Amino acid sequence: MLRRKPPGTLLPSAHAVDREFRVLKALHGGAVPVAEPLHLCTDASVIGSVFYLMQFVEGRVFWDPSLPGLDAPARGATYEAIIATLAALHGVDVAAVGLGDYGKPGNYFARQIHRWSEQYRASETGPLPDMDALMAALAERCPADDGAVALVHGDFRIDNLMFHPSEPRVLAVVDWELSTLGHPLADLGYFCMALRLPRNPALPGLAGLDRAALGIPDEAALLARYSELSGRPIPADWPFVLAFSFFRLAAIAQGVAKRALQGNASSEQASQAGRMTAMLAAQGLSLVKR
């Protein structure tokens, strides 16, 4: 499998496939399942951009977190495997695997709010008052650093996981371009956004579904299981973590929208995701106001 930077003008830190290759090399063979990295080519003249090769993994990708086609027990087991994988990721000894300098430790949320606010401004295509208010509220409400540092994926959602063809077992975590050293609860909050996202083609969520009937754990159960496996407590200000996650995804979606306008993102799904910026900002703002 080949992964490359997309063509066209990109934001400075976007699509850092060399960082992806580094983290795959560090994790391969350990507790976190990843595709085996094979070769990194930094000579853009070969195919027009930096790229790397990784081993092909035969498995399933679920684009819809409601897991259509599975029965209730299989859905529950799949979510158990996801949370176990996330806890294993946050348990990686970054120094031991050579990733001790993979990011700046400390003040993760404050730094990320600043970074993604800048990224959003660089991709802005028109006024969005909810996003302006959300950025201001997050900066004001950002908690003090609690010292928690882990390798974070940065885009931990169900469609970035490959599962065994017939078992509820994660075979590979993919798409590591946003990975860094950061606060582990950021990944957990990002994953839990699916519980609140509406049903839509671009980012299918679980809002409005009978999750108990489907066999999908509720948020309290997911948080409790993660805390049990990782040994990390869930903070009282969990809504801040969720609001931050909606903000960050809104900034990413706006980047997709800008790229679509420039002609660099051609798929209709990418365009739809970009148009979701306003909805994500509104949801994040409602959470941070609580």
C-alpha positions as CSV (number, residue, x, y, z in Angstrom):
1,M,0.0,0.0,0.0
2,L,1.2,3.5,-0.9
3,R,0.5,6.7,1.1
4,R,1.5,10.0,-0.3
5,K,1.0,13.7,0.2
6,P,-1.9,15.0,-1.9
7,P,-1.1,17.4,-4.8
8,G,-1.6,21.2,-4.6
9,T,-0.9,23.8,-2.0
10,L,-1.1,22.5,1.6
11,L,-1.0,24.0,5.0
12,P,2.6,23.8,6.4
13,S,2.0,20.9,8.8
14,A,-0.6,19.0,6.7
15,H,-0.2,15.4,5.5
16,A,3.2,14.7,7.1
17,V,3.6,11.2,5.8
18,D,7.2,11.1,7.0
19,R,5.9,11.4,10.6
20,E,3.4,8.6,9.9
21,F,6.2,6.3,8.7
22,R,8.2,7.1,11.8
23,V,5.3,6.2,14.2
24,L,4.5,3.0,12.3
25,K,8.2,1.9,12.6
26,A,8.1,2.6,16.3
27,L,4.9,0.7,17.0
28,H,5.1,-2.2,14.6
29,G,5.4,-5.5,16.6
30,G,4.1,-4.0,19.8
31,A,0.8,-3.8,21.6
32,V,-0.8,-1.4,19.1
33,P,-1.6,-3.1,15.8
34,V,-0.3,-1.3,12.7
35,A,0.6,-2.2,9.2
36,E,4.3,-3.0,8.7
37,P,6.1,0.1,7.2
38,L,8.3,-0.9,4.3
39,H,9.9,2.2,2.7
40,L,9.8,6.0,3.0
41,C,10.7,8.0,-0.1
42,T,11.4,11.7,0.6
43,D,12.4,12.5,-3.0
44,A,9.3,14.3,-4.3
45,S,10.6,14.0,-7.9
46,V,9.9,10.2,-8.0
47,I,6.0,10.5,-8.1
48,G,5.5,14.2,-7.5
49,S,5.4,14.1,-3.6
50,V,6.8,12.4,-0.6
51,F,5.4,8.9,0.0
52,Y,5.8,5.7,1.9
53,L,4.9,2.0,1.4
54,M,3.4,-0.2,4.0
55,Q,2.2,-3.8,4.1
56,F,-1.3,-4.6,2.8
57,V,-3.6,-5.7,5.6
58,E,-6.6,-7.8,4.7
59,G,-9.6,-6.9,6.8
60,R,-12.7,-4.8,7.3
61,V,-13.2,-1.1,7.6
62,F,-16.4,0.2,9.2
63,W,-17.4,3.6,7.9
64,D,-20.6,3.7,9.9
65,P,-20.2,3.5,13.8
66,S,-23.6,1.9,14.0
67,L,-22.0,-1.2,12.5
68,P,-24.8,-2.2,10.1
69,G,-24.6,-5.9,9.3
70,L,-23.4,-7.0,12.7
71,D,-25.6,-8.3,15.5
72,A,-25.8,-6.7,19.0
73,P,-23.2,-9.0,20.6
74,A,-20.7,-8.4,17.8
75,R,-21.2,-4.6,18.0
76,G,-20.5,-4.7,21.7
77,A,-17.4,-6.8,21.2
78,T,-16.2,-4.5,18.5
79,Y,-16.5,-1.4,20.7
80,E,-14.7,-3.3,23.5
81,A,-11.8,-4.0,21.0
82,I,-11.7,-0.3,20.0
83,I,-11.5,0.9,23.6
84,A,-8.8,-1.8,24.4
85,T,-6.8,-0.6,21.4
86,L,-7.0,3.0,22.5
87,A,-5.9,2.2,26.1
88,A,-3.0,0.2,24.6
89,L,-2.0,3.1,22.5
90,H,-2.0,5.5,25.5
91,G,0.0,2.9,27.4
92,V,3.0,2.9,25.0
93,D,6.3,3.9,26.6
94,V,7.2,6.6,24.1
95,A,10.8,6.8,25.3
96,A,11.3,3.0,24.9
97,V,10.0,3.0,21.3
98,G,12.0,6.1,20.3
99,L,9.2,8.6,20.3
100,G,10.3,10.7,23.3
101,D,10.8,13.7,21.0
102,Y,7.7,13.1,18.9
103,G,6.0,16.2,20.2
104,K,6.1,18.8,22.9
105,P,5.0,17.5,26.3
106,G,2.7,19.5,28.5
107,N,-0.1,22.1,27.9
108,Y,-1.5,20.0,25.1
109,F,-5.0,21.5,25.0
110,A,-3.7,25.1,25.1
111,R,-1.2,24.4,22.3
112,Q,-3.8,22.6,20.2
113,I,-6.4,25.3,20.6
114,H,-3.8,27.8,19.4
115,R,-2.6,25.6,16.5
116,W,-6.1,24.7,15.2
117,S,-7.3,28.3,15.5
118,E,-4.5,29.3,13.2
119,Q,-5.2,26.4,10.9
120,Y,-8.9,27.4,10.8
121,R,-8.0,31.1,10.1
122,A,-5.7,30.0,7.2
123,S,-8.6,27.9,5.7
124,E,-11.5,30.4,6.4
125,T,-13.8,31.0,3.5
126,G,-16.4,33.2,5.2
127,P,-17.6,34.4,8.6
128,L,-18.8,31.8,11.1
129,P,-19.8,33.4,14.4
130,D,-20.2,30.0,16.3
131,M,-16.6,29.1,15.4
132,D,-15.3,32.4,16.6
133,A,-17.2,32.1,19.9
134,L,-16.1,28.5,20.3
135,M,-12.4,29.3,19.9
136,A,-12.7,32.2,22.4
137,A,-14.6,30.0,24.9
138,L,-12.1,27.1,24.7
139,A,-9.1,29.4,25.2
140,E,-10.8,31.0,28.3
141,R,-11.9,27.7,29.8
142,C,-8.8,25.6,29.0
143,P,-7.8,23.7,32.1
144,A,-4.3,23.8,33.6
145,D,-1.9,21.1,32.5
146,D,-2.3,18.0,34.6
147,G,0.9,16.3,33.5
148,A,-0.7,13.5,31.4
149,V,1.3,12.8,28.3
150,A,0.9,9.9,25.9
151,L,1.2,9.1,22.2
152,V,-2.1,10.3,20.7
153,H,-3.4,9.3,17.3
154,G,-5.1,12.6,16.6
155,D,-7.9,11.1,14.4
156,F,-9.1,8.1,16.4
157,R,-12.4,7.1,14.9
158,I,-13.9,3.9,13.7
159,D,-13.0,4.3,10.0
160,N,-9.3,4.6,10.9
161,L,-9.3,1.1,12.3
162,M,-9.0,-2.1,10.3
163,F,-10.7,-5.2,11.8
164,H,-10.2,-8.9,11.3
165,P,-12.3,-10.2,8.4
166,S,-14.6,-12.2,10.8
167,E,-13.6,-11.4,14.4
168,P,-14.1,-8.3,16.5
169,R,-10.4,-7.7,16.6
170,V,-8.4,-4.6,15.5
171,L,-5.7,-5.6,13.0
172,A,-4.3,-2.1,12.2
173,V,-4.7,1.5,13.3
174,V,-4.2,3.7,10.2
175,D,-3.9,7.4,9.2
176,W,-1.4,8.6,11.7
177,E,-0.7,12.1,10.1
178,L,-2.1,14.0,13.2
179,S,-0.3,11.8,15.8
180,T,1.9,13.5,18.4
181,L,2.7,13.5,22.1
182,G,-0.4,14.9,23.8
183,H,-3.2,14.4,26.3
184,P,-4.7,11.0,26.0
185,L,-8.2,12.1,26.7
186,A,-8.2,14.1,23.5
187,D,-8.3,10.8,21.5
188,L,-11.1,9.5,23.8
189,G,-13.2,12.7,23.4
190,Y,-12.7,12.6,19.6
191,F,-13.9,9.0,19.4
192,C,-16.9,9.8,21.6
193,M,-18.0,12.5,19.3
194,A,-19.7,9.8,17.2
195,L,-22.3,9.5,19.9
196,R,-23.5,13.0,19.3
197,L,-23.0,13.4,15.6
198,P,-26.1,13.2,13.5
199,R,-26.7,10.7,10.8
200,N,-25.2,12.0,7.6
201,P,-23.3,10.7,4.6
202,A,-20.0,12.5,5.3
203,L,-19.5,11.8,9.0
204,P,-22.2,9.2,10.0
205,G,-22.9,9.5,13.7
206,L,-25.1,7.7,16.3
207,A,-27.4,10.5,17.4
208,G,-31.0,9.5,17.4
209,L,-30.3,5.8,17.2
210,D,-31.4,3.2,19.9
211,R,-27.8,2.3,20.9
212,A,-28.9,0.0,23.6
213,A,-30.9,-2.1,21.1
214,L,-27.9,-2.0,18.7
215,G,-25.6,-3.3,21.5
216,I,-23.4,-0.2,21.4
217,P,-22.2,0.9,24.9
218,D,-23.3,4.4,26.0
219,E,-20.8,7.1,26.8
220,A,-20.6,6.4,30.5
221,A,-19.8,2.7,29.8
222,L,-17.1,3.6,27.3
223,L,-15.5,6.1,29.7
224,A,-15.6,3.6,32.5
225,R,-14.1,0.9,30.4
226,Y,-11.3,3.1,29.2
227,S,-10.6,4.3,32.7
228,E,-10.4,0.7,33.9
229,L,-8.1,-0.4,31.1
230,S,-5.8,2.6,31.1
231,G,-5.8,3.5,34.8
232,R,-6.6,7.1,33.9
233,P,-9.5,9.0,35.6
234,I,-12.1,10.9,33.6
235,P,-12.0,14.6,34.5
236,A,-15.1,16.4,35.9
237,D,-14.9,18.8,33.0
238,W,-15.5,16.2,30.4
239,P,-17.7,18.5,28.3
240,F,-14.6,20.7,27.7
241,V,-12.8,17.7,26.2
242,L,-15.8,17.0,23.9
243,A,-16.1,20.7,22.9
244,F,-12.4,20.8,22.1
245,S,-12.9,17.7,19.9
246,F,-15.8,19.3,18.0
247,F,-13.7,22.4,17.5
248,R,-10.8,20.5,16.2
249,L,-12.9,18.5,13.8
250,A,-14.5,21.7,12.6
251,A,-11.1,23.2,11.8
252,I,-10.2,20.0,9.9
253,A,-13.5,20.1,8.0
254,Q,-12.9,23.7,7.1
255,G,-9.5,22.7,5.7
256,V,-11.2,20.1,3.6
257,A,-13.7,22.7,2.4
258,K,-10.9,25.1,1.4
259,R,-9.0,22.3,-0.4
260,A,-12.2,21.4,-2.3
261,L,-12.6,25.0,-3.5
262,Q,-9.0,24.9,-4.7
263,G,-9.6,21.7,-6.5
264,N,-7.4,19.5,-4.4
265,A,-10.1,17.4,-2.8
266,S,-12.3,16.0,-5.5
267,S,-14.5,13.5,-3.8
268,E,-18.1,14.5,-3.0
269,Q,-17.6,13.0,0.5
270,A,-14.8,15.4,1.2
271,S,-16.9,18.3,0.0
272,Q,-19.7,17.3,2.3
273,A,-17.3,17.0,5.3
274,G,-16.1,20.5,4.6
275,R,-19.7,21.8,4.7
276,M,-20.2,20.4,8.1
277,T,-18.0,23.0,9.8
278,A,-20.9,25.1,10.9
279,M,-22.7,22.2,12.5
280,L,-19.6,21.0,14.3
281,A,-18.9,24.5,15.6
282,A,-22.5,24.8,16.9
283,Q,-22.3,21.5,18.7
284,G,-19.0,22.4,20.3
285,L,-20.2,25.7,21.4
286,S,-23.3,24.2,23.1
287,L,-21.0,21.8,25.1
288,V,-18.5,24.5,26.2
289,K,-21.4,26.7,27.5
290,R,-22.5,24.0,29.9
